[in-house]
């Protein structure tokens, strides 16, 4: 029978480390909180879902050895990090120029609304997919908690990657709910929202520059 998860002696530290890492401020958190503040709780949840999906792709790539090939290829790594930096600048621009999402009168989703929801998920996924640091992180982090026979390593890596992203999504849900609650209490003015947009865009731009100068 395949061993999907390591023993508790490794599983518990993995879960705790995953929670701590997901609480660390970064591109993911900045994007999710920006969407929540600007477009509401639902947008934040969709953004978090996209980020989790993108991160799971990196975990799968790590399990299959693709991330190792990326780390070994300077050309592939350079191409991905430049694309990732450009995309983060694009997301920063979109945050600055986007308009708050307004619900429809009858409470149902229009075709345009469904398209926007899908776009938020895709943007979140691409934010992670085009970040080579996430792939290298998965490649370095997940194997530390592998406790399986050689034939089960891929399955256990996938299981740990899935667990890491489930934990990450739960962390995001809590942060989104707290952010939504705070926004409802404060009832931030348009000026405050504008300041938050600029702060988030600045953070994303800074992270884009950091990714551009990341070495493998």
TARA-V150558 format. One record per helix or strand. SS is the DSSP state (h for helix, s for strand). FROM is the first residue (numbers start at 0). LEN is the number of residues. If there is no record, write none. Layout:
# TARA-V150558
[[SS,FROM,LEN] [SS,FROM,LEN]]
This chain:
# TARA-V150558
[[h,7,15] [h,26,13] [h,40,24] [h,65,7] [h,73,24] [h,110,19] [h,131,14] [h,149,37] [h,189,23]]
